[in-house]
Amino acid sequence: MTRSFSPGGIPGANVAAYYRRRAEHGVGLIITEGTVINHPAATNDPNVPEFHGEDSLKGWAQVVKEVHAAGGKIIPQIWHVGLTWKAGDHPNPEILPVGPSGLDLNGNKVTEPLSETEIAELVQAYAQAAADAKRIGFDGVEIHGAHGYLIDQFFWENTNKRTDRYGGDMVARTTFAVEVIQAVREAVGPDFPIVLRYSQWKSASYTAKLAETPEKLGEFLAPLAAAGVDIFHCSTRRFWEPEFEGSELNLAGWTKKLTGKPAITVGSIGLNNEFTSLFAEGKGAENTSIDDLTDRLDRGEFDLVAVGRALLVDPAWAEKIRDSRLDELRPFTAEALGTLQ
């Protein structure tokens, strides 16, 4: 979850300490908050960390140093929010949001579609971010392709109405992501892990589906896996919910089964309330059992577990779970978003 504690896009000592605390308390792999690639419309929030420019990359290098010193591993989540903010909401009013067809998540025309030249520039911006991640010592890279952000806007038929090679049927709509993944792979070489985060749901439509059946999901994932993804990070709101009728497998379970690639599950881990209640109603969440989660992990349904809000509020969450100190777990509160704990 992007924390917006990096004024001017530069992660400072407080951000480095935030990540180090999690490594000190047993988190095996840290995936950073979303950090934006080098494109003027990548975000409209001046406090979101950037992943370009000397000062921002120097800040991230210190984050890596702190996490490694504590024995942890860390990868950045490189990101472009696409057409999720309104024209005029950027600190520079001349900068407009961008998307594949110039449509926002509700299908409204906001700007002109991206040109093929602009798309090529975006592909290279992702590749440069990945190359910089490797150069400054990160242990891999995650490409954010979920939740209705830029890459997901190419995936989703509601926001991608293009008639060139970047649009069309479900498989054709993966072309932009495939080119990003291929460029990232070329930039980092064969042995640097690439994670792709994707979701069915969008921030404007929690019931959205890129694929309605396991067969369609397999068709969607195949070109992404072939392009060079090592691990799929499968974003859901509630990890325990089956993705399709007739099977208990969640999205991560189906992704692993269909691609043969390792999969990360996520969604209300250790909490009794999904994250949407936080933004819609300002609600927190109480701690709850993870027995079902560990049973699924033991069965090999998925390979890794991503923890969001529970770890955001309690840097020692993983350590407490490991040591069965469940009575010491902190509940998540909306106020936790106001600090770096």
C-alpha positions as CSV (number, residue, x, y, z in Angstrom):
1,M,0.0,0.0,0.0
2,T,1.5,3.3,-1.1
3,R,2.1,5.4,2.0
4,S,2.7,8.9,0.5
5,F,5.4,9.7,3.0
6,S,8.0,10.7,0.4
7,P,7.8,14.5,-0.2
8,G,9.0,15.5,-3.7
9,G,9.0,11.8,-4.6
10,I,12.1,11.1,-2.5
11,P,12.0,8.3,0.2
12,G,13.8,9.5,3.3
13,A,15.3,8.1,6.4
14,N,11.9,7.5,7.9
15,V,10.9,5.3,4.9
16,A,14.1,3.3,5.1
17,A,13.5,2.7,8.8
18,Y,9.9,1.7,8.1
19,Y,11.0,-1.1,5.8
20,R,14.0,-2.1,8.0
21,R,11.7,-2.7,11.0
22,R,9.8,-5.3,9.0
23,A,13.0,-7.0,7.9
24,E,14.2,-7.0,11.5
25,H,11.0,-8.8,12.6
26,G,11.1,-11.7,10.2
27,V,9.4,-10.6,6.9
28,G,11.0,-12.9,4.3
29,L,10.4,-10.6,1.3
30,I,9.4,-7.0,1.2
31,I,7.5,-5.7,-1.8
32,T,7.6,-1.9,-1.5
33,E,4.7,0.5,-1.9
34,G,4.0,1.5,-5.4
35,T,6.8,3.7,-6.8
36,V,6.3,5.5,-10.1
37,I,8.2,5.2,-13.3
38,N,9.7,8.1,-15.2
39,H,6.6,9.6,-16.9
40,P,5.1,13.0,-16.1
41,A,1.6,11.5,-15.7
42,A,2.6,8.5,-13.6
43,T,1.0,10.0,-10.5
44,N,-0.6,13.3,-9.4
45,D,0.5,12.9,-5.8
46,P,3.8,14.7,-5.0
47,N,4.3,12.5,-1.9
48,V,4.3,9.2,-3.8
49,P,7.9,7.9,-4.1
50,E,9.4,8.1,-7.5
51,F,11.7,5.5,-9.0
52,H,13.7,7.8,-11.2
53,G,16.1,10.7,-10.7
54,E,19.3,10.8,-8.7
55,D,17.8,11.9,-5.4
56,S,14.9,9.4,-5.4
57,L,17.1,6.5,-6.4
58,K,19.6,7.5,-3.8
59,G,16.8,7.3,-1.2
60,W,15.8,3.8,-2.5
61,A,19.4,2.6,-2.4
62,Q,19.4,3.5,1.3
63,V,16.2,1.5,1.8
64,V,17.9,-1.5,0.2
65,K,20.9,-1.1,2.4
66,E,18.9,-0.9,5.6
67,V,16.8,-4.0,4.7
68,H,19.8,-6.0,3.7
69,A,21.6,-5.1,6.9
70,A,18.6,-6.5,8.8
71,G,18.8,-9.8,6.8
72,G,15.8,-9.1,4.5
73,K,15.1,-9.2,0.8
74,I,13.3,-6.4,-1.0
75,I,11.8,-5.6,-4.4
76,P,10.2,-2.4,-5.7
77,Q,6.7,-2.3,-7.1
78,I,7.1,-0.2,-10.2
79,W,3.9,1.6,-11.1
80,H,2.0,4.0,-13.4
81,V,-1.5,4.9,-12.2
82,G,-2.8,5.6,-15.7
83,L,-6.1,7.4,-16.1
84,T,-7.2,7.2,-12.5
85,W,-7.0,10.9,-11.7
86,K,-8.9,13.8,-13.2
87,A,-7.5,16.5,-15.6
88,G,-6.6,19.5,-13.4
89,D,-5.7,17.4,-10.4
90,H,-2.0,17.4,-11.1
91,P,0.3,20.0,-9.5
92,N,1.2,21.0,-13.1
93,P,-2.1,21.7,-14.7
94,E,-0.7,21.2,-18.2
95,I,-0.1,17.5,-17.5
96,L,-3.0,15.3,-18.3
97,P,-3.7,11.7,-17.3
98,V,-3.1,9.0,-19.9
99,G,-4.6,5.7,-20.8
100,P,-4.9,3.3,-23.7
101,S,-8.1,4.8,-25.1
102,G,-8.3,8.1,-23.1
103,L,-11.1,6.6,-21.0
104,D,-11.4,6.7,-17.3
105,L,-12.4,3.6,-15.3
106,N,-16.1,4.5,-15.8
107,G,-15.7,4.6,-19.6
108,N,-15.8,8.4,-19.9
109,K,-13.6,10.1,-22.5
110,V,-11.0,12.2,-20.7
111,T,-8.0,12.5,-23.0
112,E,-6.8,11.3,-26.4
113,P,-5.7,7.7,-26.7
114,L,-2.0,7.0,-26.3
115,S,0.0,7.0,-29.6
116,E,2.2,4.1,-30.4
117,T,5.2,6.3,-29.9
118,E,4.0,7.2,-26.4
119,I,3.4,3.6,-25.7
120,A,7.0,2.7,-26.7
121,E,8.2,5.4,-24.4
122,L,6.2,4.0,-21.5
123,V,7.6,0.5,-22.2
124,Q,11.1,1.9,-22.0
125,A,10.3,3.8,-18.7
126,Y,9.3,0.5,-17.1
127,A,12.5,-1.1,-18.4
128,Q,14.7,1.7,-17.1
129,A,13.1,1.4,-13.7
130,A,13.8,-2.3,-13.6
131,A,17.4,-1.7,-14.7
132,D,17.8,0.9,-11.9
133,A,16.3,-1.5,-9.4
134,K,19.0,-4.1,-10.2
135,R,21.8,-1.5,-10.3
136,I,21.0,-0.1,-6.8
137,G,20.8,-3.6,-5.2
138,F,17.2,-4.7,-5.1
139,D,16.5,-8.4,-5.2
140,G,14.0,-8.4,-8.0
141,V,11.2,-6.2,-9.4
142,E,7.4,-6.2,-9.3
143,I,5.4,-4.7,-12.1
144,H,2.1,-3.4,-11.0
145,G,-0.5,-4.5,-13.5
146,A,-3.6,-4.6,-11.2
147,H,-6.5,-2.6,-9.7
148,G,-7.3,-0.5,-12.8
149,Y,-3.9,1.2,-13.1
150,L,-2.2,1.8,-16.5
151,I,-1.3,-1.8,-17.4
152,D,-4.6,-3.1,-16.2
153,Q,-6.4,-0.4,-18.3
154,F,-4.9,-2.1,-21.3
155,F,-6.1,-5.5,-20.0
156,W,-9.7,-4.4,-19.4
157,E,-12.2,-4.1,-22.2
158,N,-14.0,-1.2,-20.5
159,T,-10.9,1.0,-20.8
160,N,-9.2,-0.5,-23.9
161,K,-11.2,0.2,-27.1
162,R,-8.1,0.3,-29.4
163,T,-8.3,-1.1,-32.9
164,D,-4.5,-1.5,-33.3
165,R,-2.3,-4.4,-32.0
166,Y,-2.7,-3.1,-28.4
167,G,-6.5,-3.7,-28.5
168,G,-9.0,-6.4,-29.5
169,D,-9.7,-9.6,-27.8
170,M,-8.5,-10.6,-24.3
171,V,-5.2,-12.0,-25.5
172,A,-4.5,-9.0,-27.8
173,R,-5.1,-6.7,-24.9
174,T,-2.1,-8.3,-23.1
175,T,0.3,-6.9,-25.8
176,F,1.3,-3.8,-23.8
177,A,2.1,-5.8,-20.7
178,V,3.9,-8.4,-22.8
179,E,6.1,-5.7,-24.3
180,V,6.8,-4.2,-20.8
181,I,7.7,-7.6,-19.4
182,Q,10.0,-8.4,-22.4
183,A,11.7,-5.0,-22.1
184,V,12.2,-5.5,-18.4
185,R,13.6,-8.9,-18.9
186,E,16.1,-7.6,-21.5
187,A,17.1,-4.8,-19.1
188,V,17.7,-7.1,-16.0
189,G,18.9,-10.3,-17.6
190,P,17.8,-13.9,-17.1
191,D,18.5,-14.3,-13.4
192,F,16.7,-11.3,-11.9
193,P,13.2,-12.2,-10.6
194,I,10.2,-10.5,-12.3
195,V,6.9,-10.5,-10.4
196,L,3.7,-9.3,-12.1
197,R,0.8,-8.2,-9.9
198,Y,-2.6,-8.5,-11.5
199,S,-6.2,-8.6,-10.4
200,Q,-9.7,-9.3,-11.7
201,W,-11.2,-6.5,-9.7
202,K,-10.7,-2.8,-10.4
203,S,-10.9,0.2,-8.0
204,A,-14.0,1.3,-9.9
205,S,-15.6,-2.2,-10.1
206,Y,-15.0,-4.8,-7.5
207,T,-17.0,-7.3,-9.5
208,A,-15.0,-6.9,-12.7
209,K,-13.6,-10.0,-14.4
210,L,-10.8,-10.2,-17.0
211,A,-11.6,-13.9,-17.3
212,E,-14.9,-15.5,-16.5
213,T,-13.7,-19.1,-16.6
214,P,-10.5,-21.1,-15.8
215,E,-10.0,-21.6,-19.6
216,K,-10.2,-17.9,-20.3
217,L,-7.8,-17.2,-17.4
218,G,-5.3,-19.7,-18.9
219,E,-5.5,-17.9,-22.2
220,F,-4.9,-14.5,-20.5
221,L,-2.0,-15.7,-18.5
222,A,-0.1,-17.7,-21.1
223,P,1.4,-14.8,-23.0
224,L,2.4,-13.0,-19.8
225,A,4.2,-16.1,-18.5
226,A,5.9,-16.7,-21.8
227,A,7.1,-13.1,-21.9
228,G,9.2,-13.6,-18.8
229,V,7.2,-13.5,-15.6
230,D,8.7,-15.6,-12.8
231,I,6.0,-15.1,-10.1
232,F,2.4,-13.9,-10.3
233,H,1.1,-11.8,-7.5
234,C,-2.6,-12.4,-7.6
235,S,-4.6,-9.6,-5.9
236,T,-7.9,-10.5,-4.4
237,R,-9.9,-8.7,-1.6
238,R,-10.5,-11.9,0.4
239,F,-8.0,-14.8,-0.1
240,W,-10.5,-17.5,1.0
241,E,-13.0,-16.9,-1.8
242,P,-13.1,-19.4,-4.7
243,E,-12.3,-17.7,-8.0
244,F,-14.6,-19.9,-10.1
245,E,-17.6,-22.2,-9.4
246,G,-16.8,-25.9,-8.9
247,S,-13.4,-25.4,-7.2
248,E,-12.1,-24.0,-3.9
249,L,-9.0,-22.6,-5.6
250,N,-8.6,-18.9,-5.2
251,L,-7.0,-16.7,-7.9
252,A,-3.5,-17.6,-6.9
253,G,-4.3,-21.3,-6.8
254,W,-5.7,-21.2,-10.3
255,T,-2.8,-19.1,-11.6
256,K,-0.3,-21.6,-10.3
257,K,-2.2,-24.5,-11.7
258,L,-2.6,-22.9,-15.1
259,T,0.9,-21.5,-15.6
260,G,3.1,-23.7,-13.4
261,K,4.6,-20.5,-12.0
262,P,4.9,-19.7,-8.3
263,A,2.0,-17.6,-7.1
264,I,1.5,-15.1,-4.3
265,T,-1.9,-14.9,-2.6
266,V,-3.2,-11.8,-0.8
267,G,-6.5,-10.4,0.6
268,S,-7.4,-9.6,4.2
269,I,-4.7,-11.8,5.6
270,G,-5.1,-12.1,9.3
271,L,-7.9,-9.6,9.5
272,N,-11.7,-9.9,9.7
273,N,-12.6,-7.0,7.4
274,E,-11.6,-6.3,3.8
275,F,-9.7,-3.2,2.9
276,T,-12.6,-1.6,1.0
277,S,-14.3,-1.0,4.4
278,L,-11.4,1.3,5.2
279,F,-11.9,3.6,2.3
280,A,-15.7,3.4,2.1
281,E,-16.5,3.6,5.8
282,G,-13.2,4.4,7.6
283,K,-13.4,1.1,9.4
284,G,-10.4,-0.8,10.9
285,A,-10.2,-4.6,11.3
286,E,-9.6,-7.1,14.1
287,N,-7.1,-9.9,14.0
288,T,-8.4,-13.3,13.0
289,S,-7.1,-16.9,12.6
290,I,-4.9,-17.8,9.7
291,D,-5.5,-21.5,10.0
292,D,-7.2,-21.8,6.6
293,L,-4.4,-19.8,5.0
294,T,-1.7,-22.1,6.4
295,D,-3.7,-25.2,5.4
296,R,-3.8,-23.9,1.8
297,L,-0.1,-23.0,1.9
298,D,0.8,-26.5,3.2
299,R,-1.3,-28.0,0.4
300,G,0.7,-26.1,-2.2
301,E,-2.3,-24.0,-3.5
302,F,0.1,-21.0,-3.6
303,D,3.7,-20.4,-2.7
304,L,3.9,-17.0,-0.9
305,V,1.6,-14.9,1.1
306,A,1.5,-11.1,0.9
307,V,0.4,-9.3,4.0
308,G,-0.9,-5.7,3.8
309,R,-2.8,-3.9,6.5
310,A,-1.8,-6.3,9.3
311,L,1.9,-5.7,8.6
312,L,1.4,-2.0,8.0
313,V,0.1,-1.5,11.6
314,D,2.4,-4.0,13.2
315,P,6.0,-4.4,12.0
316,A,6.4,-7.5,14.2
317,W,3.4,-9.3,12.7
318,A,5.3,-12.0,11.0
319,E,7.5,-12.7,14.1
320,K,4.4,-12.8,16.4
321,I,2.7,-15.3,14.0
322,R,5.7,-17.5,13.8
323,D,6.1,-17.5,17.6
324,S,2.4,-18.0,18.3
325,R,2.2,-14.7,20.2
326,L,-1.3,-14.1,18.8
327,D,-2.5,-12.2,21.9
328,E,0.2,-9.5,21.1
329,L,-1.1,-8.8,17.5
330,R,-2.3,-5.2,17.0
331,P,-5.7,-4.6,15.4
332,F,-5.7,-2.4,12.2
333,T,-7.1,1.0,12.5
334,A,-7.7,3.7,10.0
335,E,-5.5,6.0,12.0
336,A,-2.5,3.7,11.2
337,L,-2.4,5.3,7.7
338,G,-1.4,8.6,9.2
339,T,2.0,7.3,10.4
340,L,4.9,5.1,9.4
341,Q,4.9,2.6,12.3
